Amino acid sequence: MSRSTSKPANIPEQAPLAPTERSAYHVAREKKAHRDQYAIEQEQREREEGWRDNPSVDPETQRAIVLEYRALHEQFKREGLYDCPYSAYAWESLRYLALFATFGYFLHIKWYITSAMFLGLFWVRFHRLLHPAQC
């Protein structure tokens, strides 16, 4: 008795699945179409959010907004919030210059730790000047 070990290849369940042939061009076109559709949807969503979150552009609403800002401007002027003591800027500038010059001097004479301390002081003060809400 001889047994045949060959498997029939013409049975559909056992045939290997053939990958669908799509060129790189078609794949790229599909990706671009998907990106374009996403961009259109995002723009529409942002427009709707803008319409919902911002006041109307009709003249009456805009006039009311202008009047509110003018009243706020007058309140700022009455309370002196536009008056600036410019001499305070000179003192602050001298303070920063002194810290930086001290850092440079100690760096020049190779006192590195002391120099680093003055650089750190300068940096902390300067960072607080630039970002006062975070401190």
C-alpha positions as CSV (number, residue, x, y, z in Angstrom):
1,M,0.0,0.0,0.0
2,S,1.4,3.3,-1.0
3,R,0.1,6.4,0.4
4,S,0.2,9.7,-1.4
5,T,1.5,12.6,0.8
6,S,0.7,15.3,-1.7
7,K,-1.9,17.8,-0.6
8,P,-4.4,19.1,-3.1
9,A,-3.7,22.8,-3.8
10,N,-6.9,23.4,-5.7
11,I,-9.1,23.4,-2.6
12,P,-10.0,27.1,-1.9
13,E,-9.7,26.8,1.9
14,Q,-6.1,25.6,1.7
15,A,-5.0,28.0,-1.0
16,P,-2.8,30.9,0.2
17,L,-4.4,34.3,0.4
18,A,-3.2,36.6,-2.3
19,P,-2.5,40.1,-1.1
20,T,-4.5,42.8,-2.9
21,E,-2.3,44.5,-5.4
22,R,-2.3,48.2,-4.7
23,S,0.4,50.5,-6.0
24,A,2.2,53.0,-3.9
25,Y,0.5,55.7,-5.9
26,H,-3.0,54.5,-4.8
27,V,-1.9,54.2,-1.2
28,A,-0.5,57.7,-1.2
29,R,-3.7,59.1,-2.8
30,E,-5.8,57.4,-0.1
31,K,-3.6,58.8,2.6
32,K,-3.8,62.3,1.1
33,A,-7.6,62.1,0.8
34,H,-7.8,61.0,4.4
35,R,-5.6,63.9,5.5
36,D,-7.6,66.4,3.5
37,Q,-10.9,65.1,4.9
38,Y,-9.5,65.4,8.4
39,A,-8.3,69.0,7.8
40,I,-11.8,69.9,6.5
41,E,-13.4,68.4,9.6
42,Q,-11.0,70.2,11.9
43,E,-11.6,73.5,10.2
44,Q,-15.4,73.1,10.4
45,R,-15.1,72.2,14.1
46,E,-12.9,75.3,14.8
47,R,-15.4,77.5,13.0
48,E,-18.3,76.1,15.1
49,E,-16.3,76.7,18.3
50,G,-15.5,80.2,17.2
51,W,-19.1,81.0,16.5
52,R,-20.1,79.5,19.9
53,D,-17.4,81.0,22.0
54,N,-17.1,84.6,20.5
55,P,-19.6,87.4,20.6
56,S,-21.7,88.2,17.6
57,V,-20.3,90.5,14.9
58,D,-23.6,92.5,14.6
59,P,-23.1,96.3,15.1
60,E,-25.0,96.5,18.3
61,T,-23.0,93.8,20.1
62,Q,-19.7,95.3,18.8
63,R,-20.7,98.8,19.9
64,A,-21.4,97.4,23.4
65,I,-18.0,95.8,23.5
66,V,-16.3,99.1,22.5
67,L,-18.1,101.0,25.2
68,E,-17.0,98.5,27.8
69,Y,-13.4,98.7,26.8
70,R,-13.5,102.5,26.8
71,A,-15.0,102.5,30.3
72,L,-12.2,100.1,31.4
73,H,-9.6,102.4,29.8
74,E,-11.0,105.4,31.7
75,Q,-10.9,103.3,35.0
76,F,-7.2,102.5,34.4
77,K,-6.4,106.2,33.9
78,R,-8.4,107.2,37.0
79,E,-6.6,104.6,39.2
80,G,-3.1,105.6,37.8
81,L,-2.4,102.2,36.4
82,Y,-0.6,103.7,33.3
83,D,1.8,105.7,35.5
84,C,5.1,104.0,35.5
85,P,8.0,104.6,37.9
86,Y,10.8,104.4,35.3
87,S,13.5,104.9,38.0
88,A,12.7,101.5,39.4
89,Y,13.8,100.0,36.1
90,A,17.2,101.6,36.5
91,W,17.7,100.1,39.9
92,E,16.7,96.7,38.7
93,S,19.1,96.9,35.8
94,L,21.9,97.9,38.1
95,R,21.1,94.9,40.3
96,Y,21.2,92.5,37.4
97,L,24.4,94.1,36.1
98,A,26.1,93.7,39.5
99,L,25.1,90.1,39.8
100,F,26.4,89.3,36.3
101,A,29.6,91.3,36.8
102,T,30.3,89.5,40.0
103,F,29.8,86.2,38.3
104,G,32.2,87.2,35.5
105,Y,34.8,88.4,38.0
106,F,34.8,85.2,40.0
107,L,34.9,83.2,36.8
108,H,37.9,85.2,35.6
109,I,39.8,84.5,38.8
110,K,38.8,80.8,38.6
111,W,36.6,80.6,41.7
112,Y,34.2,78.4,39.9
113,I,31.8,77.5,42.8
114,T,31.5,81.2,43.9
115,S,31.0,82.2,40.3
116,A,28.3,79.6,39.8
117,M,26.5,80.9,42.9
118,F,26.3,84.4,41.5
119,L,25.3,83.1,38.1
120,G,22.5,81.1,39.8
121,L,21.4,84.3,41.7
122,F,21.4,86.2,38.4
123,W,19.4,83.5,36.7
124,V,16.8,83.2,39.4
125,R,16.2,87.0,39.5
126,F,16.1,87.2,35.7
127,H,13.7,84.2,35.4
128,R,11.4,85.9,37.9
129,L,11.5,89.0,35.9
130,L,10.5,87.2,32.7
131,H,8.0,84.8,34.2
132,P,6.4,86.5,37.3
133,A,3.3,84.3,37.3
134,Q,5.2,81.1,37.7
135,C,7.1,82.1,40.8
